[in-house]
Every structure is written in C-alpha cells, then in structure tokens.
Amino acid sequence: MRLSTSGMLRLCVAVWSCGLVSLQAAEFFVSTTGNNSNSGTSNAPWRTLQYAANEVSSGDRVVVLPGNYTGFNLTTSGSINQPIEFFAQPGVNITQQNATTNDGINLEGASHVVIDGFNVANMGRAGVRSVGSEDEFASHVTIRNVTASNNGVWGIFTGYVDDLLIENNKTSGSVDEHGIYVSNSGDRPVIRNNVSWNNTRAGIHMNGDANLGNDGIISNALVSGNIIFNNGTAGGSGINMDGVQDSRIENNLLFNNFASGISLYQIDGGGGASGNVVINNTVHQAANGRWALNIQDESINNTVLNNILITDHSFRGAIDISDEALTGFTSDYNIMIGRFNVTYDEEQGIEDSFNFAGWQDFTDQDVHSIAVSPSAYAELFVNLAADNYQLSATSLARDSGTSQLAPLNDLLENMRPMGASVDRGAYEYIASLLGDYDADGDVDGRDFLAWQQNTSVGTLATWQAAYGGGSLTAIVAVPEPGTLGFKALFCFAVTFRFGCCRTKRF
C-alpha cells in the first residue's frame, strides 16, 4: 500500500504510548510557489487548496501563504477536540471558484471545521458555503475573519448546520441576495461582530425553511455586535429572522438600510419568530426605508428593551407589529420616534397608526420609553452626520436603560454599565478616558484586568492598541487572556439559497 504524502508525514511523527501508535495532527502549508508532490511542510508547501482539502484529517491545520488561489471543496470532518482548520495569512485571495460548486469555499457535510481569514470575491454563488443535509446536519463550523465581496448570491451561506459560529467577517455587495444567510433549521448559531453592507437584500438573513425538512425553526441564536448598513434595495431587512425563536438580538448597529431594520416574522419558517429578546440595538432607518422594528404573523412573546429606534422616513416609524404578535409582547426603556403601526389584516390592509401616547394607551407598553423627533436625533450621538452612533455626553440614552436582560458589554466590548445605569442603544457612554474602567483618571493595568474579567476576549496587545497602550505599572503582573477574538474600535462606520428567499414585505 502506498501512503500519501500527508500519511507519510503523520507516520513520521507518530508516538508510541501504552503499546499503541497514536497518529498526531499536523500543520501543512500551501503556497502559490508550492508543488502538490511536496510534503506540505513550511519548507516544501503544497500548491493548491483542493489538494490540501483532499489530504487533511481531524486536527490538521492548513496555513495558506499570500497569493491568489482557486477555492476548495471540503468533505472531511474534524472532531470535537480536533477541528480541521484552514488559516489564511493576510493577502490570501480566492479568485476562482472551486471545481465542484459555484462557490469559493464549500464545506459539504463537513463538521468541526474552522475557516479563517480568506478574501473571496466575485464567485458565482457564495463566497463561503457550509451545508449538511436534512438527514444529517453538519455542526460546529466556524467562519471568521473572511472578507466576502461582490459574490453572485451570498457572502456567507449555511444550511442544516448546528452550533455555527460566524464572527468578525465583512460581507458586501452580494448581487442577488444577502450578506450572511443562515438557513434550514440549524440551531444555536452565533453571528457576531460582522460588518455587512451594500448587499441587494438583507445584511443578515435567518430562515428556518420548513419546506426543506425538519422543524423549520432556528432556536437559541445569538446575533450580537454586528454593524449593518446600506442593505435591502430589493427588499430584505438589515436583520431578517423568519422562524427564529428563543434567541437574542443585541448590541447591533443598523443604519441607512432600505427595507426594515430588524424583522421578526414567518414566511418559510416552521413558526413565528417568537420568544426573542431584542435589546440594546441602535437602528436608524433611511428616508426611503421601512420600519425600524417589524414584528409580524404569530411572532409572539418577544421582548424589546433599551433600543434606539428612529427613522428619517416621513410617515413610517419605530414599530410595525401585527395584532397577533401583541400576545406576550413586552417593550420598554427604548428611545423611539413616536410613530407606530398595528396591522390586523395584511391582505385587506386593515391597520391602525398611533402616536407615542396612543401607542402607550393601546398596548400598555413603553412606560419608561422616550419619544424623540428627527430634529433631536443629532443630540443623541457623537456625530450623526459622520455615522458615529456612540453616545454624546448629553444623550438621553445615557444612564436611562434597564439592567433587566441587558448584555454585559456593549458593541465595543465596554462593560455595562459604565455610569449610574445601563445606557440605551448599542454603545455605552464612557465619561472619562476611553478604557478608564475604574474612573480614576488614567488607563492602566487595573483597567485592563477589569476589562479582561468582564469580556474574556482579546490579548494584552489588543488592549494596548485599542486603549492607547496605558501603563501597566499599577499591578505586578498582567495575565494574558485567551485569544477568542476582539472587535476593534469602530468609532466611525465603514463608508466603504440553498433554498429560496422570499422577503415579501420586509
């Protein structure tokens, strides 16, 4: 029997323990100057990503050196403690779709896989696609630090995947549909710290897709810390949630989107988008956009707290909700433009419009919420004209929210609260120096420890880069936290189906 090059390398590093040979996971390299006849080491790298995808086994790590590559199709799974990782160094570009599908990177039935750091542009379908099947879901797939631009349908697409992590990606310019699309009954997805803009439909679209099998429900999702703008010229909200239940939508910044801001509803899902918590989001709708928050169909038992819900539209406003969705609905401590709509019969167009006082009287909600007019928007933020939605020193959002269900940190990973109480919206106001968590007038090691304890993300180097490299002499030693990723400061916004999506009114 002839061993493959990867097999020979694993055999060379095998260790003898307790009378058995234990094969160790390996690190391989791919370079535009490599050769697939090589051993795949750093000194003798392979040439193509597809060759690497054919060779890897559980626990292997593939490091891709800078250059332009054809994409790859992976069908091999890692394991729970030994995922397969494809790590792209800066400057790695996927410029040709893989030979099997119309995508750049395709994971077909592959679980326990990490895709990290690729630039993927102009693919026929998706930049990165990960799917299981109706009968056998994939699971524990991570897609991070990917830039997916101008792809034919989606930037990132997943279907039938449980325990999904999509973080720190940039998805823009999707021609037909969405920046990020999570579908097909996959539970426990985490979609965090992504930037999604200029996509024809939704920035983030989640769809249970009951017509494609299983329960059609996406449950226990976390959608957190995303920045979403300039999406939806053909319909599709900044964040679309069809059949998404018992999930959290928190600390997201959405602005200048042209359909609705956040939508909870049922079209393809196996049930309404129910039991969700929509908290500490900032939503500012475009003048030709729709409603800041849209809750339709039998999307019941949703909770809406500490949000800023405003629009530049002439008559649309903060919340459009169906009469069915008012069941179990809780809303309070929001800052909102004082325009609301309740729909009784969509087909017949029967609806009631309310001002703020009428809304409070009709629903018994938003007792502690604040109504603002468009002329007061600029006073809420540092620089609205420059799309800087951090809170101004005099903002009505400061110290006026509720701690009930509030996230422990804001969009920039600052602790909540930083003042007397939790702030409303995606950002906490920092009254003193940026990073001065103990408010003693300087940024030092004590502040770093407080940040580390409350966020559990980032490294000391990240802290110093973000907060000005404050002195650490105030403490004897500063431990290095685990590198779970950290959202860099984003003070100014970037200017820069498997299944069918029917976004209809959203």
C-alpha positions as CSV (number, residue, x, y, z in Angstrom):
1,M,0.0,0.0,0.0
2,R,1.4,3.4,-1.0
3,L,0.9,6.2,1.6
4,S,0.0,9.7,0.6
5,T,2.4,12.5,1.5
6,S,0.3,13.5,4.4
7,G,0.1,9.9,5.5
8,M,3.9,9.6,5.5
9,L,4.3,12.8,7.5
10,R,1.8,11.6,10.1
11,L,3.6,8.2,10.3
12,C,6.9,10.1,10.9
13,V,5.5,12.0,13.8
14,A,3.7,9.0,15.4
15,V,4.4,8.4,19.0
16,W,4.5,5.1,20.9
17,S,2.3,5.1,24.0
18,C,0.9,2.2,26.1
19,G,1.9,-0.2,23.4
20,L,-0.1,1.7,20.7
21,V,0.8,4.0,17.9
22,S,-1.0,7.4,18.2
23,L,-1.1,9.4,15.0
24,Q,-0.7,13.2,15.7
25,A,-2.4,16.0,13.9
26,A,-0.2,18.0,11.6
27,E,0.3,21.5,10.3
28,F,0.5,21.9,6.5
29,F,1.3,24.8,4.2
30,V,0.0,25.9,0.8
31,S,1.8,28.4,-1.4
32,T,1.5,29.7,-5.0
33,T,5.1,28.6,-5.4
34,G,4.5,25.2,-3.9
35,N,4.0,21.7,-5.5
36,N,1.5,19.1,-4.7
37,S,4.2,16.5,-4.8
38,N,5.8,18.1,-1.8
39,S,5.4,17.0,1.8
40,G,3.3,20.1,2.7
41,T,5.7,21.5,5.3
42,S,6.7,25.1,5.5
43,N,9.8,24.4,3.5
44,A,8.0,22.3,1.0
45,P,4.5,23.6,0.7
46,W,1.7,22.2,-1.5
47,R,0.4,24.2,-4.4
48,T,-3.4,24.1,-4.3
49,L,-6.1,24.4,-1.7
50,Q,-8.1,21.5,-3.2
51,Y,-5.1,19.1,-2.7
52,A,-4.9,20.2,0.9
53,A,-8.6,19.6,1.3
54,N,-8.3,16.1,0.0
55,E,-5.4,15.3,2.3
56,V,-6.4,16.7,5.7
57,S,-7.7,14.7,8.6
58,S,-9.1,15.5,12.0
59,G,-7.0,18.0,13.9
60,D,-4.9,19.2,10.9
61,R,-4.2,22.9,10.3
62,V,-3.6,24.3,6.8
63,V,-1.7,27.6,6.7
64,V,-2.2,29.4,3.4
65,L,0.5,31.8,2.3
66,P,-0.3,35.1,0.5
67,G,-1.4,34.9,-3.2
68,N,-4.3,34.2,-5.5
69,Y,-5.9,30.8,-5.4
70,T,-8.7,28.6,-6.7
71,G,-11.2,27.7,-4.0
72,F,-11.8,24.3,-2.5
73,N,-14.4,21.8,-1.6
74,L,-14.0,20.0,1.7
75,T,-16.0,16.9,2.7
76,T,-13.8,15.7,5.6
77,S,-14.8,16.4,9.2
78,G,-12.7,17.1,12.2
79,S,-13.7,16.1,15.7
80,I,-14.9,17.9,18.8
81,N,-11.4,18.4,20.2
82,Q,-9.5,18.4,16.9
83,P,-11.2,20.5,14.3
84,I,-9.8,20.9,10.8
85,E,-8.6,24.5,10.3
86,F,-7.8,26.4,7.1
87,F,-6.0,29.6,8.1
88,A,-5.2,32.3,5.5
89,Q,-2.4,34.7,6.1
90,P,-3.1,38.3,5.1
91,G,-3.2,38.7,1.4
92,V,-4.8,35.3,0.5
93,N,-7.4,35.8,-2.2
94,I,-9.8,33.2,-3.7
95,T,-10.2,34.4,-7.2
96,Q,-11.6,31.3,-8.9
97,Q,-14.5,29.1,-7.6
98,N,-13.8,25.6,-6.6
99,A,-14.1,22.8,-9.2
100,T,-17.2,21.2,-7.6
101,T,-19.7,24.0,-6.8
102,N,-20.2,27.6,-7.8
103,D,-18.7,28.8,-4.5
104,G,-15.3,29.9,-3.4
105,I,-15.0,27.7,-0.3
106,N,-17.5,24.9,0.0
107,L,-17.9,22.7,3.1
108,E,-20.2,19.8,2.1
109,G,-21.3,17.8,5.1
110,A,-18.1,18.7,7.0
111,S,-18.3,19.3,10.7
112,H,-15.8,20.7,13.2
113,V,-14.1,22.9,10.7
114,V,-12.6,26.4,11.0
115,I,-12.3,28.8,8.0
116,D,-10.2,31.8,9.0
117,G,-9.0,34.8,7.1
118,F,-9.8,34.4,3.4
119,N,-10.7,37.1,0.9
120,V,-13.3,35.7,-1.5
121,A,-14.8,37.8,-4.3
122,N,-16.9,37.5,-7.5
123,M,-17.9,33.9,-7.0
124,G,-21.0,32.6,-8.9
125,R,-22.9,31.8,-5.8
126,A,-21.4,32.2,-2.3
127,G,-18.0,33.3,-1.0
128,V,-18.2,30.6,1.7
129,R,-20.8,27.9,1.8
130,S,-21.3,25.3,4.6
131,V,-24.1,22.7,4.4
132,G,-25.2,19.5,6.0
133,S,-28.3,17.6,4.8
134,E,-31.9,17.2,6.0
135,D,-31.0,13.7,7.4
136,E,-27.5,14.6,8.7
137,F,-26.8,18.1,10.0
138,A,-23.3,19.4,10.0
139,S,-22.1,21.0,13.2
140,H,-19.5,23.2,14.9
141,V,-18.4,25.1,11.9
142,T,-16.6,28.4,12.4
143,I,-16.3,31.1,9.7
144,R,-14.2,34.1,10.9
145,N,-12.2,37.0,9.5
146,V,-13.4,36.4,6.0
147,T,-14.0,39.2,3.5
148,A,-16.7,38.2,1.0
149,S,-17.3,40.8,-1.7
150,N,-19.5,41.0,-4.7
151,N,-20.5,37.4,-4.8
152,G,-23.4,36.3,-7.1
153,V,-25.9,35.3,-4.4
154,W,-24.5,35.4,-0.8
155,G,-21.3,36.4,1.0
156,I,-21.6,33.6,3.5
157,F,-24.3,30.8,3.3
158,T,-25.1,27.9,5.7
159,G,-27.8,25.3,5.7
160,Y,-28.5,22.4,8.1
161,V,-25.7,23.4,10.4
162,D,-26.0,23.3,14.2
163,D,-23.6,25.2,16.6
164,L,-22.4,27.6,14.0
165,L,-20.1,30.5,14.7
166,I,-19.9,33.3,12.1
167,E,-17.7,36.1,13.5
168,N,-15.5,39.1,12.5
169,N,-16.4,38.8,8.8
170,K,-17.0,41.5,6.2
171,T,-19.7,40.7,3.7
172,S,-20.6,43.3,1.0
173,G,-22.0,43.7,-2.5
174,S,-23.9,40.3,-2.7
175,V,-25.6,40.7,-6.1
176,D,-28.8,38.7,-5.7
177,E,-29.4,38.3,-2.0
178,H,-27.8,38.6,1.4
179,G,-24.5,39.3,3.1
180,I,-24.9,36.4,5.6
181,Y,-27.7,33.7,5.2
182,V,-28.2,31.1,7.9
183,S,-30.9,28.6,7.0
184,N,-32.6,25.1,7.3
185,S,-33.4,24.6,10.9
186,G,-29.9,24.9,12.2
187,D,-29.9,25.6,16.0
188,R,-27.6,27.6,18.3
189,P,-25.9,29.8,15.7
190,V,-23.8,32.7,16.9
191,I,-23.5,35.6,14.4
192,R,-21.3,38.3,16.0
193,N,-19.0,41.2,15.3
194,N,-19.6,41.2,11.5
195,V,-19.9,44.2,9.2
196,S,-22.4,43.7,6.3
197,W,-23.2,46.4,3.8
198,N,-24.3,47.2,0.2
199,N,-26.0,43.8,-0.2
200,T,-29.0,43.7,-2.5
201,R,-31.2,42.2,0.1
202,A,-30.6,41.5,3.8
203,G,-27.4,42.2,5.7
204,I,-28.1,39.1,7.9
205,H,-30.9,36.7,6.9
206,M,-32.1,33.8,9.0
207,N,-34.7,31.4,7.7
208,G,-35.9,28.1,9.2
209,D,-37.1,26.8,5.8
210,A,-39.8,24.4,6.9
211,N,-40.5,23.4,3.3
212,L,-37.0,21.9,3.1
213,G,-37.5,19.5,6.0
214,N,-37.1,19.3,9.8
215,D,-38.9,21.7,12.2
216,G,-38.2,24.9,10.2
217,I,-37.2,26.6,13.5
218,I,-33.8,28.2,14.2
219,S,-33.5,28.4,18.0
220,N,-31.2,29.8,20.6
221,A,-29.4,32.1,18.2
222,L,-27.2,35.0,19.3
223,V,-26.9,37.9,16.9
224,S,-24.6,40.4,18.5
225,G,-22.3,43.3,17.8
226,N,-22.9,43.5,14.1
227,I,-22.7,46.7,12.0
228,I,-25.2,46.6,9.1
229,F,-25.8,49.4,6.7
230,N,-26.9,50.3,3.1
231,N,-28.6,46.9,2.5
232,G,-32.0,46.0,1.1
233,T,-32.5,48.0,-2.1
234,A,-34.5,44.9,-3.4
235,G,-36.1,44.2,0.0
236,G,-34.7,42.3,3.0
237,S,-34.2,43.9,6.4
238,G,-30.9,44.7,8.0
239,I,-31.6,41.6,10.2
240,N,-34.2,39.2,8.9
241,M,-35.5,36.5,11.2
242,D,-38.0,34.0,9.8
243,G,-39.0,31.3,12.2
244,V,-36.2,32.2,14.7
245,Q,-37.1,31.5,18.3
246,D,-35.8,31.9,21.8
247,S,-32.9,34.0,20.6
248,R,-31.1,37.3,21.4
249,I,-30.5,40.2,19.1
250,E,-28.2,42.6,21.0
251,N,-25.7,45.4,20.6
252,N,-26.2,45.7,16.8
253,L,-25.9,49.0,14.9
254,L,-28.1,49.3,11.8
255,F,-28.3,52.4,9.7
256,N,-29.3,53.6,6.3
257,N,-31.0,50.3,5.4
258,F,-33.7,50.5,2.8
259,A,-36.2,47.8,3.9
260,S,-36.9,47.3,7.6
261,G,-34.3,47.4,10.3
262,I,-35.0,44.3,12.3
263,S,-37.8,41.9,11.2
264,L,-39.3,39.0,13.2
265,Y,-41.9,37.1,11.1
266,Q,-42.9,33.8,9.5
267,I,-43.0,33.1,5.8
268,D,-40.8,29.9,5.2
269,G,-40.2,29.2,8.9
270,G,-42.0,26.5,10.8
271,G,-43.5,29.0,13.2
272,G,-43.4,32.7,14.1
273,A,-40.2,34.4,15.3
274,S,-41.2,34.1,19.0
275,G,-39.7,34.3,22.4
276,N,-36.8,36.5,21.3
277,V,-35.1,39.4,23.2
278,V,-34.3,42.5,21.1
279,I,-32.1,44.6,23.4
280,N,-29.6,47.4,23.2
281,N,-29.7,47.8,19.4
282,T,-29.3,51.2,17.6
283,V,-31.5,51.3,14.4
284,H,-31.6,54.4,12.2
285,Q,-33.7,53.9,9.1
286,A,-33.1,55.6,5.7
287,A,-35.6,58.2,4.5
288,N,-36.8,55.7,1.9
289,G,-36.6,52.7,4.3
290,R,-39.4,50.9,6.2
291,W,-39.9,50.4,9.9
292,A,-37.1,50.3,12.5
293,L,-38.6,47.2,14.1
294,N,-41.1,44.9,12.2
295,I,-42.8,42.1,14.1
296,Q,-45.4,40.2,12.1
297,D,-47.5,37.0,11.9
298,E,-47.7,34.8,15.0
299,S,-44.4,36.1,16.3
300,I,-45.4,36.2,20.0
301,N,-43.7,36.6,23.4
302,N,-41.0,38.9,22.1
303,T,-39.2,41.4,24.5
304,V,-37.9,44.8,23.2
305,L,-35.7,46.8,25.7
306,N,-33.1,49.5,25.7
307,N,-33.2,50.1,21.9
308,I,-32.9,53.3,19.9
309,L,-35.5,53.0,17.1
310,I,-35.5,56.0,14.8
311,T,-36.1,56.8,11.1
312,D,-35.8,59.6,8.5
313,H,-38.9,58.4,6.7
314,S,-41.8,60.9,6.6
315,F,-44.5,58.6,8.0
316,R,-43.1,55.2,8.9
317,G,-41.7,54.9,12.4
318,A,-40.4,52.8,15.3
319,I,-42.5,49.6,15.4
320,D,-44.9,47.9,12.9
321,I,-46.5,44.9,14.6
322,S,-49.4,42.6,13.8
323,D,-52.2,42.2,16.3
324,E,-51.3,38.5,16.7
325,A,-47.8,39.4,17.7
326,L,-49.0,41.6,20.5
327,T,-49.6,38.4,22.5
328,G,-46.9,38.3,25.2
329,F,-45.2,41.4,23.7
330,T,-43.1,43.5,26.1
331,S,-41.5,46.8,25.2
332,D,-39.9,49.4,27.4
333,Y,-36.9,51.7,28.1
334,N,-36.5,52.4,24.4
335,I,-35.8,55.7,22.6
336,M,-38.2,55.9,19.7
337,I,-39.6,58.1,17.1
338,G,-43.3,58.5,18.1
339,R,-44.9,56.6,15.2
340,F,-46.3,53.1,15.4
341,N,-48.5,50.8,13.4
342,V,-50.6,47.7,14.2
343,T,-51.7,45.5,11.3
344,Y,-54.9,43.5,11.7
345,D,-55.3,42.0,8.2
346,E,-52.4,42.3,5.8
347,E,-54.3,41.2,2.8
348,Q,-57.1,43.7,3.4
349,G,-54.7,46.4,4.5
350,I,-56.5,46.9,7.8
351,E,-54.3,48.8,10.3
352,D,-54.1,51.4,13.0
353,S,-51.5,54.1,13.3
354,F,-50.6,55.6,16.6
355,N,-48.5,58.5,18.0
356,F,-46.5,57.8,21.2
357,A,-49.3,58.5,23.7
358,G,-51.7,56.5,21.6
359,W,-49.3,53.6,21.4
360,Q,-48.8,53.6,25.2
361,D,-52.5,53.7,25.8
362,F,-53.3,51.0,23.3
363,T,-50.6,48.5,24.3
364,D,-49.8,49.4,27.9
365,Q,-46.1,49.2,26.8
366,D,-43.2,51.6,26.7
367,V,-44.0,53.3,30.1
368,H,-40.3,54.2,30.6
369,S,-39.5,54.8,26.9
370,I,-38.7,58.2,25.4
371,A,-40.2,59.6,22.2
372,V,-37.9,61.8,20.1
373,S,-38.4,63.8,16.9
374,P,-36.0,63.8,14.0
375,S,-34.7,67.3,15.0
376,A,-33.4,65.7,18.2
377,Y,-31.6,62.8,16.7
378,A,-28.2,64.5,16.4
379,E,-28.2,65.3,20.2
380,L,-28.2,61.5,20.9
381,F,-24.9,60.8,19.2
382,V,-21.3,62.0,18.9
383,N,-21.5,62.8,15.2
384,L,-24.6,61.6,13.3
385,A,-23.6,63.2,10.1
386,A,-20.4,61.1,10.1
387,D,-22.4,57.9,11.1
388,N,-20.8,57.9,14.5
389,Y,-23.5,56.4,16.7
390,Q,-21.6,56.5,20.0
391,L,-23.5,58.4,22.6
392,S,-22.9,62.1,23.2
393,A,-22.2,63.5,26.7
394,T,-25.8,64.9,26.8
395,S,-27.5,62.0,25.2
396,L,-30.9,61.0,26.5
397,A,-29.7,57.4,26.2
398,R,-27.2,57.8,29.0
399,D,-27.9,56.0,32.3
400,S,-31.5,55.6,31.4
401,G,-31.9,52.0,30.4
402,T,-32.8,48.9,32.4
403,S,-30.4,46.2,33.6
404,Q,-33.0,43.6,33.0
405,L,-31.7,41.1,30.4
406,A,-29.1,43.7,29.3
407,P,-25.9,42.3,27.8
408,L,-22.8,42.6,30.0
409,N,-20.8,44.5,27.3
410,D,-21.6,46.9,24.5
411,L,-20.7,46.8,20.8
412,L,-17.1,47.8,21.6
413,E,-16.8,45.3,24.5
414,N,-17.0,48.1,27.0
415,M,-18.6,47.0,30.3
416,R,-22.3,47.7,31.1
417,P,-23.0,49.8,32.9
418,M,-20.2,52.4,32.7
419,G,-22.2,55.0,34.6
420,A,-25.1,55.0,37.1
421,S,-27.2,52.7,35.0
422,V,-27.2,50.9,31.7
423,D,-27.3,53.1,28.6
424,R,-29.8,52.6,25.8
425,G,-28.6,51.6,22.3
426,A,-25.6,49.6,21.2
427,Y,-23.0,51.8,22.9
428,E,-22.2,52.6,26.5
429,Y,-21.1,56.2,27.1
430,I,-17.6,56.4,28.7
431,A,-17.5,59.5,30.8
432,S,-13.7,59.8,31.2
433,L,-10.8,58.4,29.2
434,L,-11.6,55.7,26.8
435,G,-10.7,52.5,28.6
436,D,-10.7,54.1,32.1
437,Y,-12.9,51.4,33.6
438,D,-12.2,52.3,37.3
439,A,-12.7,56.0,36.5
440,D,-9.5,57.1,38.3
441,G,-8.3,59.4,35.5
442,D,-5.8,57.1,33.8
443,V,-5.7,53.9,31.8
444,D,-3.5,51.3,33.5
445,G,-3.3,47.6,34.4
446,R,-6.3,47.8,36.8
447,D,-8.5,48.8,33.9
448,F,-7.0,46.0,31.8
449,L,-7.9,43.4,34.5
450,A,-11.4,44.8,34.8
451,W,-11.8,44.6,31.0
452,Q,-10.4,41.1,30.9
453,Q,-12.6,39.9,33.7
454,N,-15.8,41.2,32.1
455,T,-15.1,40.4,28.5
456,S,-12.8,37.4,28.4
457,V,-11.7,38.4,24.9
458,G,-8.6,39.8,23.3
459,T,-4.9,39.9,24.3
460,L,-2.8,42.4,26.1
461,A,-1.6,43.7,22.7
462,T,-5.1,44.2,21.6
463,W,-5.9,46.1,24.7
464,Q,-2.9,48.4,24.3
465,A,-3.7,49.0,20.6
466,A,-7.4,49.8,21.4
467,Y,-6.9,51.9,24.5
468,G,-3.6,53.7,23.8
469,G,-1.1,51.4,25.5
470,G,-1.7,52.6,29.0
471,S,0.9,52.0,31.7
472,L,0.7,48.6,33.5
473,T,2.9,49.6,36.4
474,A,0.0,49.7,38.8
475,I,0.0,45.9,39.1
476,V,2.7,43.4,39.4
477,A,1.8,41.2,36.5
478,V,-0.9,41.2,33.9
479,P,-2.0,37.7,32.8
480,E,-2.6,37.1,29.1
481,P,-6.2,36.2,28.3
482,G,-7.2,33.6,25.8
483,T,-7.5,34.8,22.2
484,L,-11.2,34.4,21.5
485,G,-11.3,37.4,19.2
486,F,-12.0,41.1,19.9
487,K,-13.9,43.6,17.9
488,A,-11.6,46.6,17.2
489,L,-12.8,50.1,17.9
490,F,-15.3,51.2,15.2
491,C,-15.9,54.8,16.2
492,F,-16.9,55.7,12.7
493,A,-18.9,53.4,10.4
494,V,-17.2,52.0,7.4
495,T,-18.0,54.1,4.4
496,F,-17.0,51.9,2.3
497,R,-30.3,29.8,-1.1
498,F,-29.6,26.9,-0.6
499,G,-33.4,27.5,-0.6
500,C,-35.3,30.5,-1.9
501,C,-35.6,33.7,0.0
502,R,-39.0,35.5,-0.2
503,T,-38.6,38.7,1.7
504,K,-42.0,40.0,0.6
505,R,-42.9,43.0,2.7
506,F,-39.7,43.2,4.6
